């Protein structure tokens, strides 16, 4: 089952690396964003990979001393990936991205049971919501 949970285990590893290597947390956020938006996939998240990736992102965002620009900067990777996406059925990678952004929004607004809400959760959640208006144009 290793290949099935590669995204989930990779997300767990990224969160662990962020604790061990706090100076690399912005790079780890960008790495998670690149994984979330990987276009060379035909695998649609079906084993809560989106939630595991969102939990990892939330844990990385918990890092003390993280500036707001660092907390939100990784989302430029997502913006670039979604730039020019055609209306209509979402490709698998875009579905995975939107599922992860939805899960991330939930994690940021509710917090993690053992760690609470990251310091810049509101700013990241606003950016995530802006990106979710691409498929969900009816959002306020």
N, C-alpha and C positions, 0 to 999 in steps of 0.2 A: 504493500500500500504506500510505499515511499513516494512514488511519482504522483499518486492521487493527492497527497497532502503536502506536496512540495511548496506550494504557496504558503500554506498555514505554518509549516515548520520554518520556512524562511522568514516569515514574519516574526515568529517567536525568537529566532536567532537575532534578528535586527534589534528587537527590544532589549535582548540580553547584551548585545554589543554596545548599545547606547549607554547602558549602565557602566559597562567596563571601559568604554572609550568616550567619555562625555564630550571631548573635543571634536568628535566625528559625527555628532548627532545630526547636523544639517545635511551631511552627506548621506546618512542613513535615511533621513526623511526623503531625500531625492531618490535614493535607491528604491524605497517602497513605492514612490510615485511611478518610477519607471516600470516596476513590476506590475503595478495596478493597470498601467496603460499599454502593456506589451501587446503589440498588434499581431505578432506571429504566433497566434494561438487559435485553436479551434475548441478549446475546453472552456465551457461556461461554468462559472463557479456554482457548485451544487452541494458542497460539504462545509458550508459556513466559512469558506476562505475569506470572503469579504469581511466578516466579523473578526476573524483572527488578524487580518491585516489592519483593520480599524483599531483593534485593541493595541496592536504594536505601535501604530502611529500615535495613539493616545498616550501610551507609556513613554515614547520618545519625547513627546511634547511636555511631559511632566518634568523634564530635566531642569534643575535650578539654573537660573541665569540665562535661560534662552530668551533672546529678544523677540519682540513681536514680528520683526521683519524675517527673522530666522524661522519662526513658527509658521509663518504663512508663505514664505518664499518658495518652498518646494512645490506649491500648487501651480507655479508657472509651468512645470513639467506637464501637469494635467491640462492646463489651458492650451499649451502648444499641441498636445496630442488631439484635443477636441477641435482645434481650429480647422474650420472648413468641413466639418462632418456633415454629411448630407442628411436631409430630413428623410424619414422613412424608417424601415426596420434597422435597429441598431446592430452593428457587427458585434461579434462575441466579445471582443476586447472592450468595446464601449459599454456593453451590458455589464461586464465585470467592473469597469470603472464606476459606473453609476451606482451599482450595488454597493461598492466599497464606500463611495461618498455618502450614501444614505446611512450605512452602518456607522461611518465615522461621525456623522451629525448626531446620531443617537448616543454614541459613546461620549461625545463632547458635551452634550446637554445633560446627560444623566450622570456621567462620571463613572469611574471604575470603583467597584465595591471596596477594594483594598487601597486605593490611591487617590480617590476623589477626582476633581475636575482640574485639568491643566490650567496654568495661569492665563494663557492666551486663547482659551477655548472659544470664547465669543467671536474673536476675530477670525479664527480658522473656520468656525461653523458658518459665519456669514459668507466667506469665500466658497465654502463647499455648497452652500445653498445657491449662490450665484451660478455655480457650475451645474447644479441640478435643474436649473431653469431651462437648460438646453433640451432635455427630453420632456420636462414637466413644465411647459410654458404657463400653466394655470397657477403655479405657485405664487403666493403673495410676496 
